[in-house]
């Protein structure tokens, strides 16, 4: 057997906000083993959310060695590696490839708000949004963050050779190549979704040199090989091909539903979003869905979100359910309790805007809370109301997608919250849609990155096979009686959310 066919395994890295999930896949796209390593986020002052790229690299090195050892795989078995990376990161490097700052701003960092006025002084916001699809607050995007660096850290800006995103920094550490892909570039704030290229006038509006942004290669392109230095650090073989990879939203969309018009999923994690794949970006200046270029030119992933889903449920665990075990088993107890409470939680509503409102919600300064409490209500009611409120908040933002694009009948759900059958049934009844859970679950982004690697190195040709990787574990169907009850609650929830916005 030739050496080419001995190298059939792939390592995919899901470089997330809370840590890295590294998964080893076989040639059929099946997971062999995986590991997760957390790293810290730092909050040195208001609006500053930072991470250390060195922590990402250390986690990549440690996790690679772990999956190779756990699986008893030789480094020479690995045909290719690829990354999914959290978006909107600005890591400035000098010409020697050294980081110019130890800590870098991540997607949720909003310190660049003081630069938005300058950026939009001669650039209509609607024009920028309709070109880029960048629906989150403008200060989250890379071009605004770079403006902040130029304004407040001029000595750093003057020495920048390239600014890289999260997965692109790791690609550089692996290969020595500074580049990006269309999906990550579409979160820079300077990418034209329609032309699939940088937009020069946005650099001019920002007063930023276009040359500091990296060259764009297709997501499933081999950008280079693992260097000798990187091989020593990671345990990979020198010369292992590295695919360009993609931003986390794109990798998750690819791994969750493959490529296809109207394919939609709900990601139920600390924050939560609903994303649809389509050949037309879902652009709307009022509700501002956020858009990323997909893995294949001509496709887009359009998303709507709420900022506090699982984190709201965690707040209830930590402050209302303190007597329960402070780990995953507490969630099992909470959902079991919630399953015994009838639809509507005995009149209690919950708004999950504990971290403020997203662009698709009535306003950014919204705050959450319980509504409709009486002396007869119990802790059990509050737990179920929290789960229902998160589902209803997502139904509110889902309406933006429903009004713009035809969605598939079935809604795939993934993320930590998808483990609860009670919660899945609530979603089925609130959405009035079949809710599907598969074996892929929280590995969707890693599956997407692995698919990019498989196409890049020639193991695969296309992405149709991803459907076959999904084995259905459950389908919750809407219960018509519950649907009708939730429709009434949804109207009340909507009116209450509007009232919260008007009074904040």
C-alpha positions in Angstrom: 0.0 0.0 0.0 1.4 3.4 -1.0 2.2 6.0 1.8 -0.5 8.3 0.4 -3.2 5.9 1.5 -1.7 5.2 4.9 -2.3 8.9 5.8 -6.1 8.9 6.1 -6.7 10.5 9.5 -7.5 14.1 10.1 -7.1 16.4 13.2 -9.7 19.2 13.5 -9.4 22.0 16.1 -12.4 23.9 17.3 -10.7 27.0 18.8 -13.6 28.4 20.8 -14.0 31.2 23.2 -13.8 29.0 26.3 -11.2 26.6 25.1 -10.1 24.2 22.3 -11.8 21.0 21.4 -9.4 18.8 19.3 -10.8 15.8 17.5 -9.2 13.0 15.6 -11.3 11.7 12.7 -10.9 8.6 10.4 -11.2 8.7 6.6 -14.9 8.3 6.8 -15.4 11.4 8.9 -16.1 9.4 12.1 -14.6 10.7 15.4 -11.9 8.4 16.9 -11.1 10.5 20.0 -11.1 14.0 21.3 -10.1 16.3 24.1 -10.9 19.7 25.5 -8.5 22.2 27.0 -9.8 25.5 28.5 -8.1 28.8 28.5 -8.8 32.1 30.2 -10.5 35.3 29.0 -9.3 38.5 30.7 -11.4 41.6 31.5 -8.8 44.2 32.5 -11.3 47.0 32.3 -14.8 47.8 31.1 -15.5 46.6 27.5 -12.0 45.0 27.3 -12.3 41.2 26.6 -8.9 39.7 25.9 -7.1 36.4 25.4 -3.5 35.3 25.0 -2.7 33.8 21.7 0.1 31.9 23.4 -2.6 30.1 25.4 -4.2 29.0 22.2 -0.9 27.7 20.9 -0.1 25.9 24.1 -3.6 24.3 24.0 -3.1 23.2 20.4 0.2 21.6 21.3 -1.1 19.8 24.4 -4.3 18.6 22.8 -2.6 17.3 19.6 -0.2 15.2 21.7 -3.2 14.0 23.8 -5.3 12.8 20.9 -2.3 11.1 19.2 -1.4 9.3 22.4 -5.0 8.3 23.3 -5.6 6.8 19.9 -2.1 5.3 19.6 -1.8 7.0 16.2 1.5 7.8 14.6 2.0 11.4 13.5 2.6 10.0 10.0 -1.1 8.8 10.0 -2.3 12.4 9.8 -3.3 13.4 6.2 -4.2 17.0 7.1 -5.2 19.3 9.9 -7.6 22.3 9.9 -9.0 24.8 12.4 -12.4 26.4 13.2 -11.7 29.7 15.0 -13.8 32.2 17.0 -14.4 35.3 15.0 -13.5 39.0 15.1 -10.1 38.6 16.7 -7.3 41.0 16.0 -3.8 39.6 16.7 -1.1 42.1 15.4 2.2 40.6 14.2 5.4 42.4 13.1 7.4 41.4 10.1 9.3 38.8 12.1 6.0 37.1 13.0 6.1 38.2 16.7 3.0 39.3 18.5 3.1 43.0 19.2 0.8 42.6 22.3 0.6 39.7 24.7 -3.2 40.0 25.0 -5.5 40.5 22.0 -9.2 41.6 21.8 -11.7 38.9 21.0 -15.1 39.0 19.4 -17.0 40.4 22.4 -14.5 43.2 23.1 -16.3 46.6 22.4 -13.7 49.1 23.5 -13.6 50.5 19.9 -16.9 52.2 20.3 -15.1 55.5 20.4 -13.9 54.9 16.8 -17.4 54.3 15.3 -18.1 58.0 14.8 -14.9 58.5 12.8 -15.6 55.4 10.7 -19.1 56.3 9.8 -18.5 60.1 9.4 -18.5 59.8 5.6 -19.8 56.2 5.3 -23.5 55.5 5.7 -24.0 52.7 8.1 -26.7 51.0 5.9 -24.3 51.0 3.0 -21.6 49.3 5.1 -24.0 46.8 6.6 -25.6 45.8 3.3 -22.1 45.3 1.8 -20.5 43.4 4.7 -23.5 41.7 6.5 -21.7 42.6 9.7 -24.8 42.8 11.9 -23.3 42.8 15.4 -22.3 46.1 17.0 -19.8 47.8 14.6 -17.2 48.1 17.4 -16.9 44.3 17.5 -15.5 44.1 14.0 -11.8 43.9 13.3 -11.5 47.2 11.3 -12.9 49.2 14.3 -10.6 47.3 16.7 -7.6 48.2 14.5 -8.7 51.8 14.4 -8.6 51.7 18.2 -5.1 50.3 18.2 -4.0 53.0 15.8 -5.6 55.7 18.0 -4.6 54.5 21.4 -1.5 52.3 20.7 0.2 54.1 17.8 3.6 52.4 18.5 1.9 49.0 18.0 0.1 50.0 14.9 3.3 51.4 13.3 5.0 48.0 13.6 2.1 45.8 12.3 2.9 43.7 9.3 -0.3 41.6 9.4 -3.3 41.3 11.7 -4.6 37.7 12.0 -7.7 36.1 13.4 -7.7 33.3 16.0 -7.4 30.2 13.7 -5.2 32.2 11.2 -2.7 32.8 14.0 -2.5 29.1 14.8 -2.1 28.4 11.0 0.8 30.8 11.1 2.4 29.0 14.0 2.0 25.7 12.2 3.2 26.8 8.8 4.8 30.2 8.9 2.2 31.5 6.4 0.1 34.6 7.2 -3.3 34.3 5.4 -7.0 33.9 6.0 -10.1 32.5 4.3 -13.3 34.2 3.0 -15.4 33.2 6.0 -13.0 34.8 8.6 -12.3 37.8 6.3 -16.1 38.4 6.2 -15.9 39.3 9.9 -13.2 41.9 9.4 -15.7 44.7 8.5 -14.0 45.3 5.1 -15.2 42.3 3.1 -17.7 42.7 0.2 -20.0 39.7 0.5 -21.2 40.1 -3.1 -17.8 40.4 -4.7 -16.2 38.0 -2.2 -13.2 40.3 -1.8 -11.9 43.2 0.3 -13.7 46.6 -0.2 -11.1 49.4 -0.7 -13.4 52.3 0.4 -13.9 50.8 3.8 -10.1 50.9 4.5 -10.2 54.5 3.4 -13.0 55.3 5.7 -11.1 53.7 8.6 -7.8 55.3 7.7 -6.2 51.8 7.8 -3.6 50.4 5.4 -5.2 47.6 3.5 -1.8 45.8 3.4 -2.0 44.8 7.1 -4.9 42.5 6.3 -3.9 39.0 5.2 -4.3 37.4 1.7 -7.5 35.4 1.3 -7.4 31.7 0.2 -10.3 29.3 -0.1 -11.2 27.5 3.2 -10.4 24.1 1.8 -7.0 25.0 0.3 -3.7 23.7 1.6 -1.9 26.8 2.7 1.4 25.1 3.8 3.0 22.3 5.8 3.8 21.9 9.4 7.3 23.3 10.0 10.1 21.5 11.9 9.7 23.8 14.9 5.9 23.3 15.0 6.3 19.5 14.6 8.5 19.5 17.7 6.0 21.5 19.7 2.8 19.7 18.6 3.9 16.1 18.0 2.7 16.3 14.4 5.0 15.1 11.6 7.0 17.8 9.8 5.4 18.4 6.4 1.8 17.6 7.5 -0.5 19.6 5.2 -2.5 22.4 6.8 -5.8 23.5 5.4 -6.9 27.2 5.6 -10.0 26.4 7.7 -12.8 28.7 8.5 -14.5 30.8 11.1 -16.5 29.0 13.8 -20.0 30.0 12.5 -19.1 28.6 9.0 -17.5 25.4 10.4 -20.5 24.8 12.6 -23.0 25.4 9.8 -21.0 23.0 7.5 -20.7 20.3 10.2 -24.3 20.7 11.4 -26.1 20.6 8.1 -23.6 20.4 5.2 -24.3 22.6 2.2 -27.9 23.2 1.0 -30.5 25.9 0.6 -32.5 26.6 3.7 -30.6 24.3 6.0 -31.0 25.6 9.5 -29.9 24.8 13.0 -30.1 26.2 16.5 -26.9 26.3 18.6 -27.9 26.3 22.3 -24.8 27.2 24.3 -23.9 30.0 26.7 -25.1 32.4 24.0 -27.4 31.0 21.3 -28.0 31.6 17.7 -30.0 30.3 14.8 -28.2 30.1 11.4 -29.4 29.2 7.9 -27.3 28.3 4.9 -28.5 29.9 1.6 -27.2 31.2 -1.7 -28.5 34.7 -0.8 -27.3 36.5 2.3 -30.2 37.4 4.6 -29.7 41.2 4.8 -32.0 43.5 6.7 -31.1 47.0 8.0 -33.7 46.9 10.7 -33.0 43.5 12.4 -29.4 43.2 11.1 -28.7 39.4 10.9 -25.0 38.7 10.9 -23.6 37.1 7.8 -20.5 35.0 7.1 -19.2 33.7 3.8 -19.6 30.0 3.7 -17.0 27.3 2.9 -18.0 27.3 -0.8 -18.2 30.4 -2.8 -21.8 31.4 -3.5 -23.1 30.2 -0.1 -23.6 32.2 3.0 -24.5 31.5 6.6 -26.9 34.1 8.1 -27.5 34.2 11.8 -29.7 35.7 14.5 -28.9 35.5 18.1 -29.5 36.1 21.8 -26.6 36.9 24.0 -27.5 34.9 27.1 -29.1 31.5 26.8 -27.2 28.8 28.6 -25.5 31.5 30.7 -29.0 32.6 31.9 -29.8 29.0 32.8 -26.4 28.9 34.6 -27.4 32.0 36.6 -30.5 30.3 37.8 -28.4 27.3 38.8 -25.9 29.4 40.7 -28.4 31.7 42.4 -31.7 29.9 42.7 -30.6 26.3 42.8 -27.5 26.6 45.0 -28.4 23.5 47.0 -28.0 21.4 43.9 -24.6 20.0 42.9 -22.6 22.7 41.2 -21.8 20.7 38.1 -23.5 19.1 35.1 -25.7 17.0 37.3 -27.4 20.1 38.6 -28.7 20.8 35.1 -30.1 17.3 34.9 -32.0 17.9 38.2 -33.3 21.2 37.0 -34.6 19.9 33.7 -36.2 16.9 35.4 -38.0 19.3 37.8 -39.0 21.5 34.8 -40.6 18.5 33.1 -43.1 18.2 35.9 -44.3 21.8 35.5 -47.1 22.4 32.9 -46.7 24.5 29.8 -46.7 28.2 30.8 -45.0 27.7 34.2 -48.2 28.7 36.1 -48.1 32.2 34.5 -44.4 33.0 35.0 -42.5 34.5 32.0 -38.7 34.9 31.9 -36.7 37.2 29.6 -33.1 36.0 29.2 -31.5 39.4 28.3 -29.2 39.2 31.3 -26.3 40.2 29.0 -28.3 42.8 27.1 -30.1 42.6 23.7 -28.7 41.5 20.4 -29.2 43.4 17.1 -32.3 41.3 16.4 -33.9 42.2 19.8 -35.6 45.5 20.7 -32.5 47.1 22.1 -29.0 46.6 23.4 -29.7 47.9 26.8 -32.5 45.4 27.6 -32.2 43.5 30.9 -33.8 40.3 31.8 -36.1 39.2 34.6 -39.2 37.2 35.7 -42.7 38.5 35.1 -46.1 37.4 36.4 -44.9 36.1 39.8 -47.4 35.4 42.5 -47.1 33.9 46.0 -48.3 30.6 44.6 -45.3 30.2 42.3 -42.4 27.9 43.2 -38.8 27.4 42.3 -39.9 24.7 39.9 -42.0 27.3 38.0 -39.0 29.6 37.7 -36.8 26.9 36.3 -39.3 25.9 33.6 -40.0 29.6 32.9 -36.3 30.1 32.2 -36.2 27.3 29.7 -39.4 28.6 28.0 -38.2 32.2 28.0 -34.9 31.2 26.2 -36.9 29.3 23.6 -39.4 32.2 23.2 -36.5 34.8 22.9 -35.1 32.6 20.1 -38.4 32.3 18.4 -38.6 36.1 18.3 -35.3 36.4 16.4 -36.1 33.3 14.3 -39.0 35.4 12.7 -36.3 37.5 11.0 -35.1 34.4 9.1 -38.5 33.0 8.4 -39.6 36.3 6.8 -36.6 36.3 4.5 -35.7 32.8 3.4 -37.4 29.4 3.0 -36.2 27.2 5.9 -36.2 23.4 5.9 -39.0 21.8 7.9 -36.8 20.2 10.5 -34.7 22.2 12.9 -31.4 20.6 14.1 -30.4 21.6 17.6 -26.9 21.3 18.9 -24.9 22.6 21.9 -25.0 21.8 25.6 -28.7 22.6 26.0 -29.7 20.1 23.4 -29.0 17.2 25.8 -32.3 17.9 27.6 -35.4 16.1 26.1 -37.6 18.4 28.1 -36.0 21.5 26.6 -36.1 20.0 23.1 -39.9 19.5 23.4 -40.2 23.0 24.6 -38.4 24.2 21.5 -40.6 22.0 19.3 -43.7 23.5 20.8 -42.5 27.1 20.8 -41.0 26.9 17.2 -44.0 24.7 16.0 -41.3 22.7 14.2 -39.7 19.3 14.4 -36.6 19.4 16.6 -33.8 16.9 15.7 -30.9 15.9 17.8 -28.1 13.8 16.2 -24.9 12.2 17.4 -22.8 15.1 16.1 -24.2 17.5 18.8 -21.4 19.6 20.2 -18.8 18.4 17.6 -20.4 20.3 14.7 -17.6 22.9 14.3 -14.9 20.1 14.5 -16.8 18.1 11.9 -16.9 21.2 9.6 -13.2 21.8 10.0 -12.4 18.1 9.3 -14.5 18.3 6.2 -12.5 21.3 4.9 -9.3 19.3 5.6 -10.6 16.2 3.9 -11.4 18.2 0.7 -8.1 20.1 0.9 -6.0 17.0 0.9 -8.1 14.9 -1.5 -9.7 12.4 0.8 -13.1 13.9 -0.1 -14.5 15.7 -3.1 -17.5 17.8 -1.8 -19.5 17.9 1.3 -22.6 15.7 0.6 -21.3 13.0 2.8 -21.7 15.1 5.9 -25.4 14.2 6.0 -24.5 10.5 6.4 -22.4 11.3 9.5 -25.5 12.5 11.3 -27.3 9.7 13.1 -30.6 10.8 14.5 -30.9 10.3 18.2 -34.3 11.9 18.7 -37.0 13.9 17.1 -39.4 16.0 19.1 -42.6 16.9 17.3 -44.8 19.8 18.2 -47.8 19.0 20.4 -50.6 21.0 19.0 -52.2 21.8 22.3 -48.9 23.1 23.6 -48.3 25.1 20.4 -51.6 26.9 20.9 -50.7 27.8 24.5 -47.2 29.0 23.6 -48.6 31.2 20.8 -50.6 33.1 23.5 -47.5 33.3 25.7 -45.4 34.4 22.8 -47.6 37.4 22.2 -47.3 38.4 25.9 -43.5 37.8 25.8 -43.2 40.1 22.7 -45.2 42.9 24.3 -43.2 42.6 27.6 -39.8 42.7 25.7 -40.9 45.8 23.9 -41.9 47.4 27.2 -38.5 46.5 28.8 -36.8 48.2 25.9 -38.8 51.3 26.1 -38.1 51.6 29.8 -34.3 51.1 29.7 
